[in-house]
Amino acid sequence: MKAAIIGYGKMGREIEKLLRERGHEVALIIDQENTHDFTAERLQGVDVALEFTTPSTAYENLRRCIECKVPVVSGTTGWTERLKELEAYCQAQGSALFYASNFSLGVNLLFRLNRQLAKLMNRFNHYEVAIEEVHHTQKKDAPSGTAITLAEGILCELDRKEGWVNEPTAEANQIAITSIREGMIPGIHTITYESADDKLELRHEIKNRRTLAEGAVVAAEFLCGKVGVYTMEDLLQ
């Protein structure tokens, strides 16, 4: 598999290491210093691109890959109000997109557990639910995309008779999310249900970026040669 890496920060470097370990070729690396190389000509022959950049650049980066018919995997957060638009464009172009707010296997299991717990807790209205996320100080968006996904999962399971709307993304802020930025922490997410008498928590901690990079590379292997829009749900089936 010939891969392009778009965004050569800490994640990009970890992805490069894992691609080479798994026997893949890194055919192109794009970062701030060589954006002029991000062209259709340079993307020719690339089987899949992995995009981990910034909220302000992600949409255009992904759109360019889609236009060039290069399947693209992205984990950039903070821009996803335009994700549905991009997914529709990808389908119309006959290209391929794989998006996840978090590529950690453990986090994606947390997403499932979170929804199951929310469904159970929906019967007990004396609990208050809150989410806390902790990340390194260089993370640009807050709350994290993972925290927003967790909030959406909870809202999907809430009783519609209580007045929740049918588009949870628009109402994710109805779940209290606390964002903390400190040190070099890769990511900690905690969902808490608390009453006057007890507290129940789901918690996941990422120890290093390797788990995120590995998930992204596995997603790239999965996406290679495909057409359409995919998520971690498709990968984990």
Backbone as a ProteinNet text record, in pm:
[ID]
protein_1_A
[PRIMARY]
MKAAIIGYGKMGREIEKLLRERGHEVALIIDQENTHDFTAERLQGVDVALEFTTPSTAYENLRRCIECKVPVVSGTTGWTERLKELEAYCQAQGSALFYASNFSLGVNLLFRLNRQLAKLMNRFNHYEVAIEEVHHTQKKDAPSGTAITLAEGILCELDRKEGWVNEPTAEANQIAITSIREGMIPGIHTITYESADDKLELRHEIKNRRTLAEGAVVAAEFLCGKVGVYTMEDLLQ
[TERTIARY]
84	0	88	61.7	132	46.4	104.1	27.4	83.2	-6.6	32	-5.7	81.9	54.7	34.8	-79.9	-111.5	-118.4	-16.9	-1.6	109.4	222.2	339.4	378.8	277	302.5	330.3	298.3	325.6	249.9	122.9	45.6	100	131.2	184	311	398	523.8	498.8	403.6	371.2	308.2	223.8	163	269.8	365.2	473.9	549.3	580.2	653.7	576.7	446.8	365.5	344.2	327.8	315.1	437.2	554.5	678.3	692.3	655	661.9	573.7	460.2	364.3	390.8	503.7	545.1	487.2	431.6	373.8	475.6	449.8	536.8	476.9	556.4	513.9	558.1	463.2	496.2	500.2	431.3	422.3	392.6	463.1	436.5	413.8	297	262.3	254.3	323.5	314.6	312.2	316.5	306.7	415.7	533.3	646.7	640	556.9	554.7	412.5	322.2	184.8	177.8	279.7	283.1	293.8	334.6	343.7	211.1	110.5	-19	-101.2	-65.7	-126.4	-176.4	-263.7	-315.1	-201.9	-103.1	10.6	87.6	113.1	188.8	106.3	-26.8	-113	-134.7	-91	-105.8	-31.1	-98.2	-35.9	-48.5	-100.5	-122.1	-249.3	-241.2	-356.4	-448.4	-391.7	-472.5	-395.3	-468.8	-407.7	-457.8	-371.6	-409.1	-393.9	-503.3	-506.9	-529.8	-427.8	-436.2	-373.1	-456.7	-402.9	-470.4	-538	-600.1	-744.5	-828.3	-968.6	-985.2	-893.6	-908.3	-868.6	-793.1	-745	-803.5	-864.9	-906	-1003.6	-1106.5	-1209.6	-1148.8	-1069.3	-1010.4	-912.5	-837.3	-745.8	-822.2	-930.1	-1008.9	-1078.7	-1130.6	-1197.4	-1100.3	-977.5	-879.2	-850.7	-836.9	-815.9	-935	-1055.1	-1175.9	-1180.7	-1149.4	-1147.9	-1049.8	-937.8	-834	-858.9	-973.8	-1011.3	-910.5	-854.2	-764.2	-841.3	-863.4	-929.7	-856.2	-931.4	-867.1	-925.8	-836.1	-869.5	-838.4	-932	-908.5	-952.9	-872.8	-908.1	-902.6	-895.4	-893	-1029.5	-1031.9	-1157.4	-1171.1	-1289.2	-1312.6	-1368.2	-1401.4	-1453	-1577.7	-1628.5	-1723.6	-1865.2	-1887.5	-2016.2	-2033.4	-1922.6	-1927.4	-1907.1	-1907.4	-1880	-1988.2	-2115.2	-2224.1	-2212.2	-2176.8	-2156	-2044.7	-1936.2	-1822.8	-1857	-1931.8	-1973.1	-2058.2	-2149.5	-2233.4	-2148.1	-2050.5	-1961.1	-1879.5	-1833.6	-1756.5	-1839.4	-1963.3	-2051.8	-2075.1	-2096.2	-2121.7	-2000.6	-1879.9	-1756.9	-1712.9	-1779.1	-1738.4	-1603.4	-1572.7	-1445.1	-1468.7	-1371.1	-1382.3	-1330.9	-1406.8	-1372.7	-1397	-1300.5	-1314.6	-1287	-1390.5	-1371	-1401.7	-1317.6	-1343.3	-1290.4	-1362.9	-1314.3	-1204	-1195.2	-1091.6	-1068.5	-944.6	-912.9	-870.2	-873	-839	-947.5	-908.1	-1004.2	-1078.3	-1004.1	-1066.1	-1169.6	-1141.4	-1237.5	-1362.3	-1346.1	-1463	-1546.2	-1482.6	-1559.4	-1630.8	-1563.6	-1626	-1751.4	-1747	-1865.2	-1984.1	-1960.3	-2068.9	-2118.4	-2024.8	-2063	-2139	-2095	-2158.9	-2306.5	-2335.5	-2474.2	-2556.9	-2496.4	-2568.3	-2601.3	-2502.7	-2525.7	-2631.3	-2624.2	-2723.1	-2864.3	-2877.9	-3009.4	-3061.4	-2973.7	-3012.8	-3046.3	-2962.4	-2979.2	-3098.4	-3148.5	-3263.6	-3386.5	-3386.5	-3499	-3492.7	-3377.1	-3357.5	-3325	-3425.1	-3406.4	-3342.7	-3300.4	-3236.4	-3083.9	-3032.2	-2888.3	-2859.3	-2753.3	-2703.2	-2583	-2580	-2471.4	-2378.2	-2249.9	-2149.4	-2032.5	-1958.6	-1840.4	-1722.3	-1607.9	-1482.6	-1381	-1311.3	-1202.9	-1077.3	-963.9	-834.6	-738.6	-674.4	-578.3	-458.4	-357.9	-235.9	-267.4	-179.3	-202.9	-197.2	-145.4	-136.3	-263	-357.1	-482	-560.4	-603.4	-659	-808.8	-883.2	-1028.2	-1071.3	-1178	-1236	-1385.9	-1472	-1438.1	-1384.5	-1326.1	-1268.6	-1379	-1340.8	-1436.5	-1488.1	-1403	-1444.8	-1551	-1532.7	-1632	-1765.7	-1761	-1884	-1953.7	-1876.6	-1934.2	-1998.9	-1935.2	-1993.4	-2124.5	-2126.1	-2248.1	-2360.2	-2326.8	-2426.2	-2481.8	-2393.5	-2437.9	-2537.2	-2511.7	-2604.3	-2738.1	-2734.4	-2857.1	-2939.8	-2872.6	-2944.8	-3029.9	-2990.5	-3061.7	-3159.9	-3161.4	-3252.5	-3396.5	-3488.3	-3630.2	-3675	-3726.7	-3770.2	-3885.4	-3959.6	-4071.4	-4024.7	-3896.2	-3841.7	-3804.4	-3826.4	-3806.7	-3677.9	-3601.5	-3478.4	-3509.5	-3433.5	-3459.7	-3405.7	-3438.6	-3396.9	-3257.4	-3195.1	-3059	-2967	-2913.4	-2834.4	-2711.4	-2651.9	-2532.3	-2558.4	-2674.9	-2708.8	-2732	-2756.8	-2791.3	-2687	-2568.4	-2466.5	-2429.1	-2446.5	-2411.6	-2509.4	-2616.2	-2707	-2647.3	-2539.9	-2463.9	-2345.7	-2328.5	-2218.4	-2084.6	-1998.3	-1865.3	-1761.3	-1669.3	-1558	-1432.2	-1365	-1241	-1122.9	-1020.9	-900	-780.4	-691.5	-570	-449.5	-371	-252.3	-146.5	-21.9	91.4	88.5	126.3	133.3	36	-75.5	-171.4	-236.1	-223.4	-282.5	-434.5	-496.6	-642.6	-702.8	-786.1	-863.3	-1007.7	-1100.2	-1242.3	-1318.3	-1401.5	-1477.4	-1623.4	-1713.6	-1856.9	-1904.3	-1970.9	-2011.8	-2162.4	-2223.3	-2362.9	-2361.2	-2416.5	-2407.4	-2544.1	-2576.5	-2695.7	-2652	-2747.1	-2713.6	-2648.2	-2664.8	-2622	-2507.3	-2484	-2375.8	-2329.3	-2221.4	-2159.3	-2115.2	-2144.1	-2105.1	-2022.9	-1906.4	-1818.5	-1775.1	-1766.5	-1696	-1574.6	-1456.9	-1336.1	-1242.1	-1184.6	-1083.3	-964.6	-844.4	-722.2	-631.7	-591.4	-493.2	-354.2	-270.5	-136.7	-37.4	-58.9	31.5	-38.8	20.4	-40.8	-35	45	59.3	-76.1	-157.8	-288	-374.7	-365	-440.4	-385.4	-253.7	-190.6	-218.2	-214.1	-239.6	-381.1	-477.5	-615.4	-630.5	-560.3	-567	-506.8	-395.8	-331	-418.8	-478	-570.1	-689	-738.3	-847.8	-804.6	-680.8	-629.8	-622.6	-576.9	-572.2	-712.7	-807.8	-947.8	-1005.8	-972.7	-1031.1	-971.2	-848.4	-775.9	-857.9	-884.6	-958.9	-1109.1	-1160.4	-1304.8	-1357.1	-1488.8	-1560.6	-1672.1	-1693.3	-1801.7	-1753.4	-1842.8	-1816.5	-1819	-1715.9	-1701.6	-1663.7	-1693.8	-1660.3	-1602.3	-1568.7	-1516	-1621.1	-1747.8	-1851.4	-1835.1	-1803.4	-1782.5	-1657.2	-1552.6	-1427.7	-1441.9	-1519.5	-1529.4	-1634.4	-1710.9	-1813.1	-1749
-119	0	124.6	215.5	342.9	447.5	510.9	604.4	745.4	841.9	981.3	1023.2	1097.6	1151.4	1301	1349.1	1491.8	1544	1619	1663.1	1582.2	1646.3	1574.2	1621.8	1625.8	1653.8	1524.1	1522.2	1402.7	1281.9	1300.6	1188.7	1145	1240.5	1206.3	1124.2	1160.4	1086.4	945.3	933.5	801.7	714.9	773.3	701.4	655.2	742.5	704.5	582.3	585	473.7	342.1	347.1	225.9	177.9	269.7	229.6	150.7	201.6	133.7	-0.4	-4.9	-131.2	-238.2	-196.1	-290.7	-316.6	-267.9	-299.9	-212.7	-97	-7.1	99.3	159.3	264.5	401.4	490.6	629.3	706.6	731.9	790.1	942.7	1004	1149.8	1195.7	1298.5	1361.3	1510	1559.5	1700.5	1766.2	1878.3	1956.7	2104.8	2191.6	2335.4	2385.2	2324.6	2373.3	2335.9	2238.1	2194.8	2175.9	2264.5	2253.5	2261.8	2320	2328.2	2189.8	2088.8	1952	1877.3	1939.1	1874.7	1896.3	1822.4	1838.9	1704.7	1713.2	1591.6	1508.1	1576.6	1506.3	1426.6	1487.5	1418.1	1307.2	1317.9	1215.6	1096.2	1106.8	995.3	872.8	758.6	635.6	612.5	710.4	693.3	611.8	508.6	421.5	478	549.1	602.8	716.1	816.6	927.4	925.8	969.2	981.1	1127.1	1190.1	1334	1362.2	1421.4	1463.7	1602.4	1705.1	1840.6	1930.3	2034.3	2130.9	2154.3	2203.7	2229.7	2325.5	2420.2	2521.6	2470.4	2360.4	2311.7	2176.8	2106.2	1968.1	1956.8	2040	2026.2	2035.8	2138.3	2155.3	2043.9	1997.6	1884.5	1760.8	1731.2	1611.7	1626.2	1743.8	1767.1	1746.6	1790.8	1773.6	1626.1	1548.8	1404.3	1340.4	1378.9	1324.1	1359.8	1483.7	1526.7	1444.5	1406.3	1329.4	1179.1	1139.4	998	918.9	982.9	916	887.5	761.3	730.9	797.4	855.5	934	900.6	883.5	859.4	986.9	1031.4	1153	1136.6	1195.7	1200.7	1341.3	1440.8	1580.1	1618.5	1681.1	1721.8	1873.8	1920.9	2064	2128.5	2049.4	2102.8	2029.3	1934.6	1835.7	1887.8	2017.4	2073.6	2065.1	2042.3	2028	1883	1789.7	1650.4	1593.2	1618.2	1565.8	1618.6	1744.5	1804.8	1732.6	1703.4	1636.4	1492.1	1425.1	1287.8	1282.1	1377.9	1382.3	1406.8	1494.6	1523.4	1399	1327.2	1204.9	1101.2	1083.3	987.8	1029.7	1160.2	1209.5	1191	1201.8	1189.2	1043.7	951.3	811.4	785.5	859.5	844.5	775.2	782.4	711.3	797.4	795.6	872	787	788.3	720.6	825.2	857.4	957.7	897.8	931.3	895.5	1007.3	1039.7	1139.6	1082.9	949.5	883.9	744.2	707.9	578.8	472.3	503.5	404.7	298.6	170.7	62.3	76.2	106.8	121.4	231.6	344.1	454.7	414	340.8	299.8	195.6	114.7	28.8	113.4	220.6	312.9	375.7	411.8	467.9	372.9	243.7	146.3	129.7	118.9	106.2	229.9	345.7	471.4	472.4	426.1	424.6	321.3	206.5	105	154.6	220.2	273	383.9	471.6	579.6	524.2	416	353.4	300.4	239.9	190.5	305.7	409.2	520.5	608.3	594.5	674.3	648.5	535	500.8	576	633.6	691.7	840.6	924.4	1066.6	1144.8	1074.9	1147	1151.3	1104.9	1113.3	1228.1	1302.5	1404.2	1346.6	1367.7	1314.2	1427.7	1399.4	1497.7	1425.1	1496.1	1441.5	1532.7	1470.9	1546	1490.5	1579.7	1536	1615.7	1543.2	1603.8	1572.9	1677.3	1660.6	1752.4	1729.4	1810.5	1955.1	2044.1	2187.7	2229.7	2142.9	2178.3	2145.1	2077.5	2044.5	2171.6	2191.2	2319	2331.8	2220	2229.3	2185.5	2245.2	2208.9	2241.2	2147.7	2013.5	1924.8	1815.2	1723.4	1659.6	1613.9	1543.1	1417.5	1351.4	1230.5	1263.2	1372.9	1413.6	1445.9	1512.5	1544.3	1416.7	1320.5	1191.9	1121	1125.6	1065.6	1134.4	1267	1341.6	1307	1295.4	1259.2	1120.1	1027.6	892.4	889.2	970.7	979.3	1035.7	1142	1206.2	1113.7	1028.8	934.4	838	812.5	716.5	780.8	912.4	978.8	966.5	964.5	952.3	1074.1	1052	1162	1240.1	1176.9	1246	1356	1353.9	1457.7	1583.4	1580	1701.3	1707.1	1594.9	1597.6	1592.1	1663.8	1674.6	1553.4	1543	1428.7	1442.4	1557.7	1579.4	1603.5	1496.3	1513.3	1599.4	1602.1	1683.9	1829.7	1878.9	2018.6	2045.1	1938.5	1955.8	1896.8	1864.9	1801.6	1888.4	2019.8	2108.2	2099	2018.4	1998.2	1900	1834.2	1752.6	1836.2	1847.2	1927.1	1860.9	1934.2	1884.9	1980.1	1925.2	2002.5	1966.8	2067.8	2046.5	2099.6	2014.2	2050.7	2031	2128.2	2118.7	2130.6	2022.8	2026.8	1928.4	1967.5	1879.9	1820.3	1692.4	1620.6	1502.2	1514.5	1404.3	1373.1	1249.7	1215.5	1219.5	1181.5	1186.2	1103.4	1166.9	1098.6	1143.6	1048.7	1080.6	1007	1080.5	1024.2	1066.3	969	996.3	964.8	1059.8	1045.2	1060.5	964.9	976.4	989.7	1098.2	1124.1	1163	1101.9	1138	1191.6	1221	1267.5	1156.2	1031.7	918.2	836.7	845.4	764.7	824.1	765.7	811.5	689.9	694.8	588.8	651.5	589.6	647.3	543.7	589.4	518.1	603	541.1	619.5	547.1	621.7	565.9	660.2	603	682.3	627.5	714	676.8	699.7	596.8	608.3	673.2	652.2	712.5	719	790.9	811.1	687.9	590.5	472.9	404.5	396.5	330.6	404.9	538.8	618	597.9	600.5	582.8	443.4	342.8	206	193.2	252.1	248.8	317.3	429.3	501.9	420.5	353.3	272.1	151.7	89	-22.6	27.4	146.6	205.6	229.6	274.7	297	165.6	60.4	-71.6	-117	-91.4	-127.2	-48	80.9	169.7	150.9	104.9	93.2	12.4	71.7	3.8	14.4	78.7	91.1	224.6	231	353.2	370.1	494.5	518.4	586.9	597.4	665.4	562	562.2	460	522.7	447.1	487.3	367.4	388.6	279.1	168.8	202.8	100.1	-3.5	43.6	-48	-132.7	-72	-143.6	-250.7	-223.1	-313.6	-422.8	-417.3	-521.4	-657.6
0	0	0	-94.6	-98.5	-26.6	73.2	155.7	147.3	160.8	177.1	319.3	383.6	517	502.7	542.1	534.3	677.6	715.2	853.9	919.4	945.4	994	1133.9	1219.7	1360.2	1434.8	1562.6	1643.6	1591.5	1553.5	1500.2	1364.8	1279.2	1147.2	1156.4	1248.6	1265.3	1319.4	1409.9	1463.8	1355.1	1272.4	1160.6	1062.3	1031.5	941.1	994.9	1122.6	1184	1169.9	1197.5	1191.7	1048.8	955.2	815.3	771.3	805.1	764.4	836.4	964.2	1039.5	976.7	920.1	863.3	714.4	663.4	528.3	419.5	456.3	357	314.5	200.2	149.1	179	231.5	251	127.3	37.2	-92.4	-89.2	7.4	10.5	152.5	196.9	325.9	301	346.3	330.1	467.2	482.2	605	566.8	664.4	639.4	544.6	550.6	472.8	325.4	288.1	147.2	95.3	132.1	83.7	-69	-131.9	-278.5	-342.9	-265.3	-317.2	-310.6	-247.6	-231.3	-359.1	-463.6	-595.6	-647.5	-749	-812.1	-870.8	-926.4	-986.4	-881.9	-764.5	-660	-595.2	-602.2	-542.9	-634.8	-758.7	-851.7	-799.4	-802.8	-755.7	-606.6	-531	-387.1	-364.8	-284.1	-258.2	-152	-55.4	54.4	121.2	168.3	241.5	385.4	476.2	617.4	656.5	697.2	722	870.3	933.8	1073.8	1082.4	1063.3	1056.7	1160.5	1115.4	1206.9	1164.3	1257.1	1222.3	1104.9	1090.2	985.4	846.9	839.6	710	669.3	762.2	735.8	619.4	617.1	512.9	373.1	348.2	215.2	182.7	281.6	258.8	213.8	283.4	252.2	117.4	91.6	-36.1	-153.2	-136.1	-242.7	-268.7	-163.2	-179.4	-249.9	-209.7	-271.1	-419.2	-453	-593.3	-675.6	-613.5	-683.3	-676.2	-621.7	-609.4	-525.1	-424.7	-331.3	-202.2	-168.3	-42.6	74.2	165.7	271.1	407.5	503.8	643.5	720.6	804.8	882.2	1026.2	1116.5	1257.7	1312.7	1223.3	1267.9	1323.2	1440	1501	1499.4	1536.7	1546.5	1421.4	1319	1192	1144.5	1222.3	1171.5	1149.2	1170.4	1129.5	977.5	905.7	759	713.7	808	772.9	681.8	711.8	627.9	485.1	473.3	341.2	266	336	272.3	237.2	323.8	295.4	168.1	153.1	33.2	-91	-78.8	-191.2	-227.4	-127.7	-149.9	-225.3	-183.1	-250.9	-395.6	-418.6	-553.8	-644.3	-585.3	-663.3	-682.6	-613.2	-622.1	-559.8	-453.6	-384.6	-250	-159.3	-32	82.3	193.4	313.6	435.8	526.5	656.2	762.9	842.7	947.7	1084.8	1181.4	1320.9	1409.7	1514	1609.1	1697.1	1702.5	1781.9	1725.3	1699.6	1638	1738.2	1866	1968.3	1977.3	1976	1991.3	2124.5	2231.1	2361.7	2365.3	2300.1	2296.3	2219.2	2111.3	2033.9	2107.7	2190.5	2280.9	2386.2	2432.4	2526.5	2465.5	2337.1	2271.8	2284.7	2264.1	2271.5	2415.6	2509.1	2649.7	2697.5	2649.6	2686.6	2647	2526.6	2480.5	2556.4	2585	2661	2801.7	2865.4	2999.2	2996.6	2896.2	2885.2	2872.2	2796.6	2780.9	2914.3	2992.5	3124.8	3219.8	3218.4	3312.8	3278.7	3156.4	3114.9	3202.6	3272.4	3361.2	3493.4	3525.7	3658.5	3644.5	3669.4	3642	3756.3	3863	3974.3	3959.5	3846.2	3819.3	3722.4	3750.5	3659.5	3583.7	3451.9	3370.9	3328.7	3329.7	3288.1	3224.1	3140.6	3073.3	3102.3	3130.9	3145.9	3048.6	2979	2889.9	2921.2	2924.2	2955.7	2841.5	2787	2678.5	2698.1	2616.7	2618.2	2578.9	2614.2	2594.6	2447.7	2360.1	2218.2	2140	2204.4	2134.6	2107.8	1982.7	1941.1	1966.2	1965.4	1981.3	2120.8	2169.9	2298.3	2293.3	2333.3	2380.8	2268.4	2306	2208.4	2124.5	2005.3	1920.8	1987.4	2064.8	2137	2240	2314.2	2414.5	2347.9	2233.1	2161.5	2115	2064.7	2023.6	2141.5	2258.2	2378.2	2415.4	2409	2441.1	2343.1	2215.5	2114.8	2142.8	2185	2216.1	2331.1	2432.1	2546	2500.1	2421.9	2375.2	2287.3	2209.8	2124.6	2205.9	2328.6	2411.9	2509.3	2515.4	2607.3	2558.3	2653.5	2623.6	2542.6	2418.1	2332.6	2396	2486.2	2550.3	2644.1	2677.6	2764.6	2686.5	2554.4	2476.2	2396.9	2392.4	2314.9	2166.7	2088.8	1945.2	1871.6	1742.7	1662.6	1605.4	1622.6	1572.8	1690.4	1750.7	1873.2	1857.4	1736.8	1717.4	1753.3	1716.2	1742.5	1890.4	1968	2108.6	2203.1	2149.8	2233.6	2352.5	2339.9	2450.6	2566.1	2553.1	2664.6	2766.7	2729.9	2824.1	2871.8	3002.9	3057.1	3023.9	2953.2	2918.1	2975.4	3054.2	3108.1	3031.3	2977.5	2902.1	2981.2	2998.4	3072	2979.9	2975.6	2895.1	2987.9	2994.4	3080.1	3031	3046.2	3017.2	2878.2	2869.7	2742.6	2741.1	2809.3	2823.2	2687.5	2636.3	2506.1	2506.5	2618.1	2622.6	2734.3	2815.9	2919.6	2906.2	2902	2893.4	3003.6	3075.4	3185.7	3173.9	3178.3	3182.7	3324.1	3387.5	3527	3540.8	3609.2	3651.9	3804.2	3854.8	3998.1	4054.1	4166.6	4241.7	4377.8	4464.2	4598.8	4680.3	4635	4716.7	4658.5	4527.5	4469.9	4338.4	4287.6	4162.7	4081.3	3950.8	3858.2	3746.8	3713.7	3612.1	3509.1	3384.1	3277.7	3242.9	3236.4	3213.3	3118.3	3027.5	2937.7	2931.6	2939.8	2932.6	2823.4	2733	2631	2688.6	2684.8	2742.5	2646.5	2516.5	2418.3	2283.4	2189	2057.5	1969.5	2006.9	1921.3	1897.1	2000.5	1984.3	1883.1	1880.4	1783.7	1642.4	1630.8	1500.7	1444.8	1530.3	1485.5	1431.5	1500.7	1452.8	1318.6	1300.4	1174.4	1060.1	1086.5	982.8	946.9	1046	1019	936.8	969	890.6	746.8	726.5	591.2	513.6	579.9	515.9	477.7	565.4	541.2	423.1	414.9	314.2	175.1	170.9	43.7	-57.5	-174.1	-279.3	-269	-165.4	-146.5	-198	-213.8	-248	-146.2	-99.8	-5	120.7	217.3	344.1	455.9	539.7	642.6	777.4	883.8	1019.6	1094.3	1219.2	1300.8	1320.3	1312.5	1322.3	1210.8	1091.7	978.4	1000.4	1052.8	1074.3	1181.1	1284.1	1398.7	1381	1274.3	1251.5	1225
[MASK]
+++++++++++++++++++++++++++++++++++++++++++++++++++++++++++++++++++++++++++++++++++++++++++++++++++++++++++++++++++++++++++++++++++++++++++++++++++++++++++++++++++++++++++++++++++++++++++++++++++++++++++++++++++++++++++++++++++++++++++++

